[in-house]
Amino acid sequence: MNITANEVKTKGVSVFDTMFEKFNEVLINVRGKNKYCVIPFEEYEEYRAYQLDKAHKEVMQDLKEGKYHTSVGQHIDSIKLAIKND
């Protein structure tokens, strides 16, 4: 469901309670464009846990494949190379 930023300003955050009775998320439209998405905090916590779990799995895979540096010098060199190739 979409609402405008002005509606949030005039009605306050209580408008979200009403919206969440019918919808899982509320998109806030600013000057004709969707800019923010509001979700219940419990859903945010689940989503954040998913993100952290995914990041952990990626790091563990990198460690398994030896995709890491053992010194600051190696890390800086890889950054310089990435910048050069970009």
DAUR-V583464 format. One record per residue. RES is the residue in one small letter. PHI is phi in whole degrees, -180 to 180 (999 if undefined). Layout:
RES/PHI
RES/PHI
//
This chain:
m/999
n/-106
i/-136
t/-93
a/-60
n/-64
e/-63
v/-65
k/-62
t/-79
k/-96
g/80
v/-71
s/-63
v/-59
f/-69
d/-58
t/-64
m/-66
f/-70
e/-67
k/-116
f/-128
n/-84
e/-148
v/-128
l/-95
i/-100
n/-97
v/-119
r/51
g/85
k/-129
n/-66
k/-120
y/-134
c/-125
v/-110
i/-131
p/-59
f/-59
e/-61
e/-67
y/-60
e/-61
e/-64
y/-64
r/-64
a/-62
y/-61
q/-60
l/-66
d/-63
k/-63
a/-62
h/-62
k/-62
e/-64
v/-65
m/-63
q/-66
d/-61
l/-63
k/-61
e/-89
g/73
k/-90
y/-156
h/-109
t/-104
s/-147
v/-63
g/-59
q/-63
h/-64
i/-63
d/-61
s/-68
i/-67
k/-60
l/-65
a/-63
i/-66
k/-62
n/-80
d/-86
//
